[in-house]
Amino acid sequence: MTISNTVGGVRIRSVKVKSDKNLGTYVVFALEANTGEALQFWEKIVATMGIPVLVDWEGEADVSPEELGQRMKRLLEGLRNGKS
């Protein structure tokens, strides 16, 4: 069996499971991706995970600050509401 470290064209550098007294157990994905790719990955992965998800990325900022803020707001609100 082969396990790929690339999902949807995004290279996953690492996946860590962590715990926090406020969030509980959560997952942090570190990606090699542009901002738009990372946000798209985050939006998709949130729908499949049963615990909170955070994403860290390195890459070109290819979305406007306004779009970044709007998308991050929705994702982080999901954390607070238990949907991310």
MOPAC internal coordinates of N, CA, C and O (Angstrom, degrees):
PM7 1SCF
backbone

  N    0.0000 0     0.00 0     0.00 0    0    0    0
  C    1.4445 1     0.00 0     0.00 0    1    0    0
  C    1.5250 1   108.73 1     0.00 0    2    1    0
  O    1.2310 1   120.50 1   -43.44 1    3    2    1
  N    1.3281 1   116.65 1   136.56 1    3    2    1
  C    1.4550 1   122.37 1   178.86 1    5    3    2
  C    1.5222 1   109.59 1  -109.30 1    6    5    3
  O    1.2310 1   120.81 1   -48.33 1    7    6    5
  N    1.3099 1   116.05 1   131.67 1    7    6    5
  C    1.4564 1   121.01 1   176.22 1    9    7    6
  C    1.5164 1   107.63 1  -108.94 1   10    9    7
  O    1.2310 1   120.70 1   -58.21 1   11   10    9
  N    1.3067 1   116.27 1   121.79 1   11   10    9
  C    1.4593 1   121.72 1  -178.53 1   13   11   10
  C    1.5200 1   110.18 1   -88.71 1   14   13   11
  O    1.2310 1   120.70 1   -34.81 1   15   14   13
  N    1.3283 1   116.27 1   145.19 1   15   14   13
  C    1.4516 1   119.74 1   174.32 1   17   15   14
  C    1.5299 1   110.41 1  -101.96 1   18   17   15
  O    1.2310 1   120.91 1  -162.67 1   19   18   17
  N    1.3411 1   115.86 1    17.33 1   19   18   17
  C    1.4560 1   121.82 1   175.48 1   21   19   18
  C    1.5174 1   109.14 1  -122.59 1   22   21   19
  O    1.2310 1   120.60 1   -51.44 1   23   22   21
  N    1.3268 1   116.47 1   128.56 1   23   22   21
  C    1.4605 1   122.17 1   179.18 1   25   23   22
  C    1.5169 1   107.74 1  -127.92 1   26   25   23
  O    1.2310 1   120.51 1   -59.44 1   27   26   25
  N    1.3198 1   116.63 1   120.56 1   27   26   25
  C    1.4591 1   120.76 1   178.82 1   29   27   26
  C    1.5090 1   113.49 1    58.09 1   30   29   27
  O    1.2310 1   120.49 1  -147.21 1   31   30   29
  N    1.3327 1   116.68 1    32.79 1   31   30   29
  C    1.4561 1   120.47 1  -179.87 1   33   31   30
  C    1.5237 1   114.34 1    83.40 1   34   33   31
  O    1.2310 1   119.97 1   179.64 1   35   34   33
  N    1.3126 1   117.66 1    -0.36 1   35   34   33
  C    1.4605 1   122.26 1  -179.88 1   37   35   34
  C    1.5223 1   108.36 1  -103.37 1   38   37   35
  O    1.2310 1   120.64 1   -53.18 1   39   38   37
  N    1.3282 1   116.38 1   126.82 1   39   38   37
  C    1.4672 1   120.52 1   178.99 1   41   39   38
  C    1.5239 1   109.73 1   -83.48 1   42   41   39
  O    1.2310 1   121.12 1   -54.83 1   43   42   41
  N    1.3253 1   115.45 1   125.17 1   43   42   41
  C    1.4637 1   121.56 1   177.54 1   45   43   42
  C    1.5230 1   108.20 1   -92.73 1   46   45   43
  O    1.2310 1   120.66 1   -64.51 1   47   46   45
  N    1.3358 1   116.34 1   115.49 1   47   46   45
  C    1.4710 1   121.11 1   178.62 1   49   47   46
  C    1.5158 1   111.70 1   -77.34 1   50   49   47
  O    1.2310 1   121.05 1   139.86 1   51   50   49
  N    1.3336 1   115.60 1   -40.14 1   51   50   49
  C    1.4647 1   118.58 1   179.77 1   53   51   50
  C    1.5282 1   110.00 1  -160.76 1   54   53   51
  O    1.2310 1   121.88 1   -20.66 1   55   54   53
  N    1.3147 1   114.01 1   159.34 1   55   54   53
  C    1.4624 1   122.60 1   173.95 1   57   55   54
  C    1.5219 1   106.03 1  -133.23 1   58   57   55
  O    1.2310 1   120.94 1   -55.26 1   59   58   57
  N    1.3226 1   115.82 1   124.74 1   59   58   57
  C    1.4661 1   120.02 1  -179.83 1   61   59   58
  C    1.5206 1   109.48 1  -125.95 1   62   61   59
  O    1.2310 1   121.24 1   -42.89 1   63   62   61
  N    1.3069 1   115.23 1   137.11 1   63   62   61
  C    1.4613 1   121.45 1   173.35 1   65   63   62
  C    1.5217 1   106.32 1   -99.82 1   66   65   63
  O    1.2310 1   121.36 1   -53.70 1   67   66   65
  N    1.3384 1   115.01 1   126.30 1   67   66   65
  C    1.4601 1   120.29 1  -177.67 1   69   67   66
  C    1.5204 1   109.82 1  -128.79 1   70   69   67
  O    1.2310 1   121.22 1    -7.30 1   71   70   69
  N    1.3208 1   115.27 1   172.70 1   71   70   69
  C    1.4528 1   120.47 1   179.08 1   73   71   70
  C    1.5212 1   109.18 1  -137.42 1   74   73   71
  O    1.2310 1   121.28 1   -35.82 1   75   74   73
  N    1.3302 1   115.15 1   144.18 1   75   74   73
  C    1.4575 1   122.21 1  -179.00 1   77   75   74
  C    1.5201 1   107.39 1  -142.03 1   78   77   75
  O    1.2310 1   120.19 1   -35.88 1   79   78   77
  N    1.3142 1   117.24 1   144.12 1   79   78   77
  C    1.4661 1   119.01 1  -177.16 1   81   79   78
  C    1.5256 1   112.26 1   -64.72 1   82   81   79
  O    1.2310 1   119.28 1   153.82 1   83   82   81
  N    1.3363 1   118.98 1   -26.18 1   83   82   81
  C    1.4634 1   121.39 1   179.20 1   85   83   82
  C    1.5264 1   112.92 1   -92.28 1   86   85   83
  O    1.2310 1   120.01 1   139.24 1   87   86   85
  N    1.3371 1   117.58 1   -40.76 1   87   86   85
  C    1.4715 1   121.89 1  -178.72 1   89   87   86
  C    1.5157 1   113.29 1   -86.73 1   90   89   87
  O    1.2310 1   120.66 1   155.10 1   91   90   89
  N    1.3096 1   116.34 1   -24.90 1   91   90   89
  C    1.4582 1   120.01 1  -171.33 1   93   91   90
  C    1.5226 1   108.76 1    80.36 1   94   93   91
  O    1.2310 1   120.30 1    32.85 1   95   94   93
  N    1.3137 1   117.04 1  -147.15 1   95   94   93
  C    1.4613 1   121.41 1   178.69 1   97   95   94
  C    1.5261 1   108.81 1   -79.92 1   98   97   95
  O    1.2310 1   120.80 1   -44.05 1   99   98   97
  N    1.3361 1   116.08 1   135.95 1   99   98   97
  C    1.4591 1   121.49 1   179.03 1  101   99   98
  C    1.5148 1   110.02 1  -146.56 1  102  101   99
  O    1.2310 1   120.64 1   -13.90 1  103  102  101
  N    1.3312 1   116.38 1   166.10 1  103  102  101
  C    1.4606 1   122.68 1  -177.94 1  105  103  102
  C    1.5221 1   109.04 1  -118.52 1  106  105  103
  O    1.2310 1   120.81 1   -41.20 1  107  106  105
  N    1.3364 1   116.06 1   138.80 1  107  106  105
  C    1.4668 1   121.75 1   175.44 1  109  107  106
  C    1.5269 1   108.18 1  -118.27 1  110  109  107
  O    1.2310 1   120.76 1   -60.47 1  111  110  109
  N    1.3359 1   116.15 1   119.53 1  111  110  109
  C    1.4544 1   122.66 1   174.33 1  113  111  110
  C    1.5226 1   108.46 1   -98.53 1  114  113  111
  O    1.2310 1   119.91 1   -51.07 1  115  114  113
  N    1.3287 1   117.78 1   128.93 1  115  114  113
  C    1.4632 1   122.45 1   172.77 1  117  115  114
  C    1.5326 1   106.85 1  -104.62 1  118  117  115
  O    1.2310 1   120.64 1   -56.44 1  119  118  117
  N    1.3286 1   116.39 1   123.56 1  119  118  117
  C    1.4584 1   121.89 1  -172.98 1  121  119  118
  C    1.5135 1   112.55 1  -119.81 1  122  121  119
  O    1.2310 1   121.22 1   -27.73 1  123  122  121
  N    1.3285 1   115.26 1   152.27 1  123  122  121
  C    1.4590 1   122.42 1   165.25 1  125  123  122
  C    1.5138 1   105.06 1  -102.44 1  126  125  123
  O    1.2310 1   120.55 1   -83.34 1  127  126  125
  N    1.3322 1   116.55 1    96.66 1  127  126  125
  C    1.4587 1   120.89 1  -174.34 1  129  127  126
  C    1.5156 1   109.84 1  -160.31 1  130  129  127
  O    1.2310 1   121.17 1   -24.81 1  131  130  129
  N    1.3220 1   115.37 1   155.19 1  131  130  129
  C    1.4524 1   120.19 1   170.84 1  133  131  130
  C    1.5253 1   108.00 1   -70.08 1  134  133  131
  O    1.2310 1   120.73 1   -14.73 1  135  134  133
  N    1.3091 1   116.22 1   165.27 1  135  134  133
  C    1.4568 1   120.96 1  -177.98 1  137  135  134
  C    1.5266 1   112.24 1   -56.26 1  138  137  135
  O    1.2310 1   120.09 1   132.68 1  139  138  137
  N    1.3279 1   117.43 1   -47.32 1  139  138  137
  C    1.4645 1   120.65 1  -179.36 1  141  139  138
  C    1.5133 1   112.47 1   -61.18 1  142  141  139
  O    1.2310 1   120.52 1   137.88 1  143  142  141
  N    1.3330 1   116.62 1   -42.12 1  143  142  141
  C    1.4699 1   120.94 1   178.59 1  145  143  142
  C    1.5290 1   110.84 1   -64.79 1  146  145  143
  O    1.2310 1   120.85 1   138.13 1  147  146  145
  N    1.3299 1   115.99 1   -41.87 1  147  146  145
  C    1.4637 1   120.43 1  -179.19 1  149  147  146
  C    1.5251 1   111.33 1   -65.36 1  150  149  147
  O    1.2310 1   120.68 1   137.90 1  151  150  149
  N    1.3259 1   116.30 1   -42.10 1  151  150  149
  C    1.4600 1   119.18 1   178.60 1  153  151  150
  C    1.5204 1   111.17 1   -65.15 1  154  153  151
  O    1.2310 1   120.38 1   139.19 1  155  154  153
  N    1.3256 1   116.88 1   -40.81 1  155  154  153
  C    1.4602 1   120.54 1   178.68 1  157  155  154
  C    1.5340 1   110.36 1   -63.15 1  158  157  155
  O    1.2310 1   120.48 1   136.07 1  159  158  157
  N    1.3332 1   116.69 1   -43.93 1  159  158  157
  C    1.4660 1   121.47 1   176.58 1  161  159  158
  C    1.5301 1   109.77 1   -57.91 1  162  161  159
  O    1.2310 1   120.62 1   131.25 1  163  162  161
  N    1.3298 1   116.43 1   -48.75 1  163  162  161
  C    1.4641 1   121.98 1  -177.78 1  165  163  162
  C    1.5225 1   110.42 1   -60.10 1  166  165  163
  O    1.2310 1   120.32 1   133.99 1  167  166  165
  N    1.3287 1   116.99 1   -46.01 1  167  166  165
  C    1.4656 1   121.07 1  -179.46 1  169  167  166
  C    1.5277 1   111.58 1   -61.67 1  170  169  167
  O    1.2310 1   120.36 1   142.63 1  171  170  169
  N    1.3233 1   116.91 1   -37.37 1  171  170  169
  C    1.4738 1   120.44 1   179.70 1  173  171  170
  C    1.5221 1   111.95 1   -75.37 1  174  173  171
  O    1.2310 1   120.13 1   136.87 1  175  174  173
  N    1.3177 1   117.35 1   -43.13 1  175  174  173
  C    1.4692 1   120.83 1  -175.14 1  177  175  174
  C    1.5285 1   111.03 1   -69.01 1  178  177  175
  O    1.2310 1   120.34 1   147.93 1  179  178  177
  N    1.3264 1   116.96 1   -32.07 1  179  178  177
  C    1.4684 1   121.03 1   178.25 1  181  179  178
  C    1.5199 1   110.41 1   -57.27 1  182  181  179
  O    1.2310 1   120.65 1   142.29 1  183  182  181
  N    1.3167 1   116.36 1   -37.71 1  183  182  181
  C    1.4648 1   120.77 1  -177.45 1  185  183  182
  C    1.5289 1   112.40 1   -69.45 1  186  185  183
  O    1.2310 1   119.82 1   161.22 1  187  186  185
  N    1.3249 1   117.94 1   -18.78 1  187  186  185
  C    1.4607 1   120.41 1  -175.67 1  189  187  186
  C    1.5270 1   113.83 1  -105.09 1  190  189  187
  O    1.2310 1   120.13 1   167.09 1  191  190  189
  N    1.3179 1   117.35 1   -12.91 1  191  190  189
  C    1.4611 1   120.71 1  -176.50 1  193  191  190
  C    1.5228 1   109.79 1   -97.21 1  194  193  191
  O    1.2310 1   120.79 1   -32.94 1  195  194  193
  N    1.3051 1   116.10 1   147.06 1  195  194  193
  C    1.4580 1   120.43 1   178.08 1  197  195  194
  C    1.5124 1   113.39 1   -96.17 1  198  197  195
  O    1.2310 1   120.52 1  -175.08 1  199  198  197
  N    1.3339 1   116.61 1     4.92 1  199  198  197
  C    1.4608 1   121.78 1  -179.88 1  201  199  198
  C    1.5330 1   108.32 1  -133.11 1  202  201  199
  O    1.2310 1   119.70 1   -14.54 1  203  202  201
  N    1.3437 1   118.17 1   165.46 1  203  202  201
  C    1.4577 1   120.13 1   179.12 1  205  203  202
  C    1.5349 1   112.32 1   -59.26 1  206  205  203
  O    1.2310 1   121.46 1   -33.52 1  207  206  205
  N    1.3291 1   114.82 1   146.48 1  207  206  205
  C    1.4640 1   122.31 1  -177.83 1  209  207  206
  C    1.5231 1   109.01 1  -129.04 1  210  209  207
  O    1.2310 1   120.50 1   -45.64 1  211  210  209
  N    1.3264 1   116.65 1   134.36 1  211  210  209
  C    1.4605 1   123.16 1   172.30 1  213  211  210
  C    1.5180 1   107.86 1  -121.69 1  214  213  211
  O    1.2310 1   120.73 1   -28.30 1  215  214  213
  N    1.3285 1   116.20 1   151.70 1  215  214  213
  C    1.4621 1   121.08 1  -179.59 1  217  215  214
  C    1.5261 1   109.39 1  -131.48 1  218  217  215
  O    1.2310 1   121.42 1   -46.73 1  219  218  217
  N    1.3216 1   114.89 1   133.27 1  219  218  217
  C    1.4619 1   123.22 1   175.03 1  221  219  218
  C    1.5158 1   106.15 1  -117.02 1  222  221  219
  O    1.2310 1   119.76 1   -43.34 1  223  222  221
  N    1.3373 1   118.07 1   136.66 1  223  222  221
  C    1.4647 1   119.28 1  -177.83 1  225  223  222
  C    1.5120 1   112.07 1  -142.86 1  226  225  223
  O    1.2310 1   121.77 1   -23.57 1  227  226  225
  N    1.3288 1   114.21 1   156.43 1  227  226  225
  C    1.4593 1   123.42 1   173.03 1  229  227  226
  C    1.5116 1   106.73 1  -122.10 1  230  229  227
  O    1.2310 1   120.04 1   -47.85 1  231  230  229
  N    1.2778 1   117.53 1   132.15 1  231  230  229
  C    1.4508 1   119.76 1   178.55 1  233  231  230
  C    1.5120 1   111.03 1   160.12 1  234  233  231
  O    1.2310 1   121.76 1    -0.69 1  235  234  233
  N    1.2946 1   114.24 1   179.31 1  235  234  233
  C    1.4568 1   121.82 1  -177.15 1  237  235  234
  C    1.5226 1   110.85 1   -68.37 1  238  237  235
  O    1.2310 1   120.88 1   -39.79 1  239  238  237
  N    1.3139 1   115.91 1   140.21 1  239  238  237
  C    1.4651 1   121.69 1   174.70 1  241  239  238
  C    1.5224 1   107.30 1   -81.25 1  242  241  239
  O    1.2310 1   120.61 1   -81.37 1  243  242  241
  N    1.3237 1   116.45 1    98.63 1  243  242  241
  C    1.4612 1   120.72 1  -174.00 1  245  243  242
  C    1.5275 1   112.96 1  -111.48 1  246  245  243
  O    1.2310 1   120.21 1  -162.72 1  247  246  245
  N    1.3186 1   117.21 1    17.28 1  247  246  245
  C    1.4642 1   121.93 1   172.14 1  249  247  246
  C    1.5246 1   107.40 1  -126.97 1  250  249  247
  O    1.2310 1   120.80 1   -22.89 1  251  250  249
  N    1.3227 1   116.08 1   157.11 1  251  250  249
  C    1.4666 1   119.89 1   179.91 1  253  251  250
  C    1.5287 1   109.70 1   -69.55 1  254  253  251
  O    1.2310 1   120.27 1   -23.71 1  255  254  253
  N    1.3355 1   117.09 1   156.29 1  255  254  253
  C    1.4642 1   119.48 1   175.92 1  257  255  254
  C    1.5284 1   112.32 1   -57.48 1  258  257  255
  O    1.2310 1   120.48 1   144.95 1  259  258  257
  N    1.3291 1   116.70 1   -35.05 1  259  258  257
  C    1.4642 1   120.59 1   179.83 1  261  259  258
  C    1.5362 1   110.99 1   -65.11 1  262  261  259
  O    1.2310 1   120.75 1   133.55 1  263  262  261
  N    1.3376 1   116.18 1   -46.45 1  263  262  261
  C    1.4645 1   120.01 1   179.39 1  265  263  262
  C    1.5272 1   110.36 1   -63.95 1  266  265  263
  O    1.2310 1   120.74 1   136.77 1  267  266  265
  N    1.3213 1   116.19 1   -43.23 1  267  266  265
  C    1.4712 1   120.39 1   178.30 1  269  267  266
  C    1.5212 1   110.03 1   -57.55 1  270  269  267
  O    1.2310 1   120.40 1   132.97 1  271  270  269
  N    1.3273 1   116.85 1   -47.03 1  271  270  269
  C    1.4591 1   120.98 1  -179.01 1  273  271  270
  C    1.5162 1   112.64 1   -62.13 1  274  273  271
  O    1.2310 1   120.33 1   136.90 1  275  274  273
  N    1.3278 1   116.98 1   -43.10 1  275  274  273
  C    1.4653 1   120.73 1  -179.33 1  277  275  274
  C    1.5219 1   111.50 1   -64.96 1  278  277  275
  O    1.2310 1   120.71 1   134.98 1  279  278  277
  N    1.3210 1   116.24 1   -45.02 1  279  278  277
  C    1.4700 1   119.63 1  -177.59 1  281  279  278
  C    1.5269 1   111.02 1   -69.83 1  282  281  279
  O    1.2310 1   120.37 1   139.50 1  283  282  281
  N    1.3393 1   116.90 1   -40.50 1  283  282  281
  C    1.4670 1   120.68 1   178.10 1  285  283  282
  C    1.5268 1   110.31 1   -64.26 1  286  285  283
  O    1.2310 1   120.28 1   140.40 1  287  286  285
  N    1.3230 1   117.08 1   -39.60 1  287  286  285
  C    1.4641 1   120.81 1   178.84 1  289  287  286
  C    1.5200 1   110.22 1   -58.08 1  290  289  287
  O    1.2310 1   120.29 1   132.06 1  291  290  289
  N    1.3384 1   117.06 1   -47.94 1  291  290  289
  C    1.4731 1   120.27 1   179.91 1  293  291  290
  C    1.5268 1   111.07 1   -61.37 1  294  293  291
  O    1.2310 1   120.61 1   136.61 1  295  294  293
  N    1.3358 1   116.43 1   -43.39 1  295  294  293
  C    1.4604 1   119.58 1  -178.75 1  297  295  294
  C    1.5293 1   111.91 1   -66.21 1  298  297  295
  O    1.2310 1   120.50 1   136.88 1  299  298  297
  N    1.3198 1   116.65 1   -43.12 1  299  298  297
  C    1.4610 1   119.70 1  -178.66 1  301  299  298
  C    1.5212 1   111.57 1   -72.97 1  302  301  299
  O    1.2310 1   119.48 1   148.42 1  303  302  301
  N    1.3207 1   118.60 1   -31.58 1  303  302  301
  C    1.4656 1   120.19 1   173.57 1  305  303  302
  C    1.5238 1   109.79 1   -63.09 1  306  305  303
  O    1.2310 1   120.70 1   144.97 1  307  306  305
  N    1.3308 1   116.27 1   -35.03 1  307  306  305
  C    1.4559 1   120.69 1   176.61 1  309  307  306
  C    1.5187 1   111.55 1   -61.56 1  310  309  307
  O    1.2310 1   120.41 1   143.23 1  311  310  309
  N    1.3467 1   116.83 1   -36.77 1  311  310  309
  C    1.4625 1   120.33 1   176.60 1  313  311  310
  C    1.5175 1   110.21 1   -60.84 1  314  313  311
  O    1.2310 1   121.10 1   133.66 1  315  314  313
  N    1.3062 1   115.50 1   -46.34 1  315  314  313
  C    1.4686 1   120.70 1  -177.81 1  317  315  314
  C    1.5257 1   111.13 1   -65.14 1  318  317  315
  O    1.2310 1   120.74 1   145.36 1  319  318  317
  N    1.3189 1   116.19 1   -34.64 1  319  318  317
  C    1.4603 1   120.90 1  -177.06 1  321  319  318
  C    1.5348 1   112.61 1   -93.83 1  322  321  319
  O    1.2310 1   120.60 1  -175.32 1  323  322  321
  N    1.3281 1   116.46 1     4.68 1  323  322  321
  C    1.4660 1   120.02 1   177.87 1  325  323  322
  C    1.5089 1   114.08 1    76.90 1  326  325  323
  O    1.2310 1   119.72 1  -159.15 1  327  326  325
  N    1.3402 1   118.14 1    20.85 1  327  326  325
  C    1.4575 1   121.69 1  -178.80 1  329  327  326
  C    1.5126 1   112.33 1  -113.75 1  330  329  327
  O    1.2310 1   119.43 1  -165.59 1  331  330  329
  N    1.2987 1   118.70 1    14.41 1  331  330  329
  C    1.4513 1   121.63 1   178.51 1  333  331  330
  C    1.5102 1   109.47 1  -132.17 1  334  333  331
  O    1.2310 1   120.10 1   180.00 1  335  334  333

